[in-house]
Every structure is written in C-alpha cells, then in structure tokens.
Amino acid sequence: MNNFLNTVINANKEIYSAIKSGFKQEWFNEYEVGAGGDVSSGIDLFAESVFVKHLQEFGQIVSEESGIIGKGEDKIVIDPLDGSSNILSQFPYYGTSVALTDKYGNTKEAIVCNLANGDIFYKTKGSSLKTATLDSLNFKEEIKIPTPKMGLFERSYSYDGIVKKLFNKNLKYRAPGAVALSLAYAHRAKFVIYAGSVREYDIKAGIALCSDLQVKISNKYVIVAREKELLKILEKIVQEEIK
C-alpha cells in the first residue's frame, strides 16, 4: 500500500471513528456558503479539517468547503463529505472523495469511501478498480454485477421529464444522494446519471473509477453506462430535457 493511499485511509478512519462514536451537536450547525456553492455544515468542516491535516504534505488541496488550501505541484481534489444531507439525517449513504492529480489535471490516484458501511474504492491510472473495507483493507478487484437490475440517478427530483422517459423505457433507478459514491458503485449498477451543474469536487475521483465503463461528461450532466447503446439512449433522453 503506497503512502498516499495509506494516508487517505487513515483520514477516513479518523472520520469514520468519530461518526461511530456519536454525533456532536455542533456538526449540525450551518456556516457560510463554501467554495462549491453549498452551505457548509459543522460536520463538513470537521471532515475537511481531518483531510487537510493528513494530506497537506502531498500538494495543494482543493476542497468543496474552503476552496484552495496550501501549495504544491500536485493537486488534491476533495469532497470531504459527500452526501451531507444524508449524514445529517442519519441516512446510511455518505462518504468522502479524494483525487490526486498532476499539474495537468490528470488523475493519478482516486479514492472514494462510504463512511456508512466502510466500503472503499481505489484506482490508479492504468490499473483496475480495487475495493476493500476500512475494517479489513483486503483490496480485491471490483467485479461487474452480470445483470444489474437498476441504475442510479442523482438529483432526479429536479428533472421530471427525464424521470418519465426512464419510466417509459422501463429503466429502474434509485436516487441515494451522494454523487461520488454513486459513481464508485457504477460497476454494480446498470447506469449512473448525475444531472445539474457539474463540479470538480463532485466527480473528479468518481469518474476516474469508471474509466473502463462508457462515460459522457458535459458541464450539465454526467452519464455512465455499461454499453455504448445504453449510453446513447440515456444521453438522448438527458439532452432533450436539459437545454
């Protein structure tokens, strides 16, 4: 296990342990609008502080909450808490997203962790996707589910037209509410759609995990699918509804 991966794991373990120890009242407090455009909660800022403490030696950190932190040739793009509304409602689908990039913006290492159950996903450029849990850290290759029964559609609540067209094509989906996690689980789903303003914090690590799948990215949506034909169908539906 290399030093960067080990450090990211240690940061996740610290946050994971703190959450398992019980929610603190200050985690529910709301603060200023963060760099990503959302209001930062106390638990967002706590998670960010843990990552900054652990990762600042590896390069400049770009965080959804505080924006640019520190200096360095390499850049570390983080969403310190993916699915903030979920965790503050104690709905078990929330995690963290970390991408180590070179000076050209190419992702060298990507790690996404589900803090609700400990699932961790890891990929380096040119390698296959590996998965483990924070409790065992026994990394194995992720295997595609042969016949997934559903897709994932993040922010579906804002796009009635897309919802109706997916229904008409009998394309079932769930909307669990954490973009990076949904991208990390893409090999277990029929497809993943994210509709809305596409921000680097949300997708940088997750998209890197999907490099062996069919991927389409614009500034208004992200689509990941198993087959090219399904990708074309989904993109047509999305483009018709997002002008």
C-alpha positions in Angstrom: 0.0 0.0 0.0 1.6 3.3 -1.0 2.0 6.3 1.2 -0.8 8.4 -0.3 -3.4 5.7 -0.2 -2.4 4.8 3.4 -2.7 8.5 4.4 -6.2 8.8 2.8 -7.3 5.6 4.6 -6.1 7.0 7.9 -8.0 10.2 7.4 -11.2 8.2 6.5 -10.7 6.0 9.6 -10.4 9.1 11.8 -13.7 10.5 10.4 -15.3 7.0 10.4 -14.4 6.5 14.1 -15.7 10.0 15.1 -19.0 9.3 13.4 -19.4 5.9 15.1 -18.6 7.5 18.4 -21.8 9.6 18.2 -23.0 12.7 16.5 -21.9 16.0 18.1 -24.4 18.9 18.3 -22.0 21.3 16.5 -21.9 19.1 13.4 -25.5 20.2 12.7 -24.6 23.9 12.8 -24.6 25.8 9.4 -21.9 28.2 8.4 -21.0 30.2 5.3 -21.5 29.1 1.7 -18.5 27.0 0.7 -16.4 27.2 -2.4 -18.7 24.6 -4.1 -21.7 26.9 -3.6 -23.4 24.9 -0.8 -23.8 25.9 2.8 -21.1 24.2 4.9 -22.3 22.3 8.0 -20.2 21.6 11.1 -19.6 18.0 10.0 -18.4 19.2 6.5 -15.8 21.4 8.1 -14.8 18.8 10.6 -14.2 16.3 7.8 -12.3 18.9 5.8 -10.0 19.7 8.8 -9.1 16.0 9.1 -8.2 15.7 5.4 -6.1 18.9 5.5 -4.2 17.6 8.5 -3.4 14.3 6.8 -2.9 15.4 3.1 -1.4 18.8 3.0 2.1 17.4 2.6 1.2 15.8 -0.7 0.3 19.1 -2.6 -2.3 21.8 -2.9 -5.7 20.8 -1.6 -8.9 21.9 -3.5 -11.9 21.4 -1.3 -15.6 21.9 -1.8 -15.8 23.7 1.5 -12.8 26.1 1.7 -11.5 26.1 -1.9 -7.7 26.2 -2.4 -5.6 25.3 0.6 -1.8 25.3 0.6 0.6 25.0 -2.3 2.2 22.2 -4.3 2.7 21.0 -7.9 0.3 18.1 -7.4 -3.3 18.9 -6.6 -5.6 17.0 -4.3 -9.3 17.5 -5.2 -11.6 16.5 -2.2 -15.2 16.4 -1.3 -14.6 15.9 2.4 -18.2 14.8 3.0 -20.2 13.5 0.0 -23.9 13.3 1.0 -24.0 15.9 3.8 -27.8 16.0 3.9 -27.8 12.2 4.2 -25.5 12.0 7.2 -27.3 14.9 9.0 -30.5 12.8 8.6 -28.6 9.7 9.6 -29.4 8.1 6.3 -26.7 5.5 5.6 -25.3 6.7 2.2 -22.5 9.2 2.7 -18.7 9.3 2.2 -15.6 11.0 1.0 -13.9 11.6 -2.3 -10.2 12.2 -3.0 -8.4 12.6 -6.3 -4.6 13.2 -6.5 -3.9 14.9 -9.8 -0.7 16.1 -11.6 -0.1 19.7 -12.8 -2.0 19.0 -16.0 -5.2 17.9 -14.1 -4.8 14.2 -14.8 -5.9 11.9 -12.0 -3.1 9.7 -10.7 -4.9 8.2 -7.8 -8.6 8.2 -6.8 -10.2 7.0 -3.6 -13.9 7.1 -2.6 -15.0 5.8 0.7 -18.5 5.0 2.0 -18.4 6.1 5.7 -21.8 4.4 6.4 -20.5 0.9 5.8 -16.7 1.2 5.4 -16.6 0.3 1.6 -13.5 1.9 0.0 -12.8 2.1 -3.7 -9.3 2.7 -5.1 -7.8 3.2 -8.6 -4.5 4.4 -10.1 -4.1 5.5 -13.6 -3.8 2.4 -15.8 -4.9 -0.1 -13.1 -8.1 -1.9 -12.5 -10.6 -0.7 -9.8 -9.9 -2.2 -6.4 -12.3 -2.4 -3.4 -11.9 -3.2 0.3 -13.4 -2.1 3.6 -11.9 0.1 6.2 -12.1 -2.7 8.7 -10.2 -5.3 6.6 -8.2 -3.4 3.9 -8.0 -6.6 1.9 -8.1 -5.0 -1.6 -9.6 -7.1 -4.4 -10.6 -6.3 -8.0 -14.1 -4.9 -8.3 -16.2 -7.3 -10.4 -19.1 -6.0 -12.5 -22.5 -7.3 -11.5 -23.5 -9.5 -14.5 -27.1 -8.4 -14.8 -27.8 -5.3 -12.6 -31.5 -4.5 -12.1 -31.3 -0.8 -11.6 -29.4 2.4 -12.2 -28.6 5.4 -10.1 -29.9 8.9 -10.9 -28.6 11.7 -8.7 -30.7 14.8 -8.5 -33.7 13.1 -10.2 -36.0 15.2 -8.1 -35.3 18.2 -10.4 -35.9 16.5 -13.7 -39.5 15.2 -14.1 -39.1 14.9 -17.9 -36.1 12.6 -17.6 -37.9 10.5 -14.9 -40.9 10.0 -17.1 -38.8 8.9 -20.1 -36.8 6.4 -18.0 -40.0 5.0 -16.7 -41.4 4.6 -20.2 -38.2 2.7 -21.2 -38.6 0.5 -18.0 -35.2 1.8 -16.7 -35.5 1.5 -13.0 -33.2 3.6 -10.7 -32.6 4.8 -7.2 -31.5 8.3 -6.1 -29.5 7.8 -2.9 -28.0 11.4 -2.8 -24.2 11.2 -2.9 -22.6 11.6 -6.4 -19.1 10.3 -5.8 -20.5 7.2 -4.0 -22.9 6.5 -6.9 -20.0 6.8 -9.4 -17.9 4.5 -7.2 -20.7 1.9 -7.3 -21.2 2.2 -11.1 -19.9 -1.3 -11.7 -22.8 -2.7 -9.7 -25.4 -0.6 -11.4 -27.0 -0.6 -14.9 -26.1 3.1 -15.3 -25.4 6.3 -13.3 -26.8 9.7 -14.2 -26.0 13.0 -12.5 -27.9 16.0 -13.8 -27.1 19.5 -12.8 -24.1 21.8 -12.6 -21.0 19.5 -12.8 -18.3 20.5 -10.2 -14.8 19.1 -10.0 -15.3 18.3 -6.3 -18.3 16.0 -7.0 -16.9 13.9 -9.9 -13.1 14.0 -10.1 -12.4 10.8 -8.1 -15.6 9.0 -9.0 -15.1 9.4 -12.8 -11.6 8.1 -12.5 -13.0 4.9 -11.0 -15.3 4.5 -14.1 -12.5 4.6 -16.8 -13.4 1.1 -18.1 -17.1 1.9 -18.5 -18.9 4.1 -21.0 -18.7 7.7 -19.9 -20.2 11.0 -21.1 -19.5 14.3 -19.4 -20.7 17.8 -20.1 -21.0 20.9 -17.9 -24.7 20.0 -17.2 -24.6 16.2 -16.7 -22.6 13.0 -16.3 -23.7 9.7 -17.6 -22.0 6.3 -17.0 -23.3 3.1 -18.6 -22.3 -0.5 -19.3 -22.9 -0.5 -23.0 -22.5 2.1 -25.7 -26.0 1.7 -26.9 -27.5 2.4 -23.5 -25.2 5.4 -23.1 -26.6 6.8 -26.4 -30.2 6.2 -25.2 -29.6 7.9 -21.9 -27.7 10.8 -23.4 -30.6 11.5 -25.9 -33.1 11.5 -23.0 -31.0 13.8 -20.9 -30.2 16.2 -23.7 -33.9 16.5 -24.6 -34.7 17.7 -21.1 -31.6 19.7 -20.2 -31.3 22.7 -22.5 
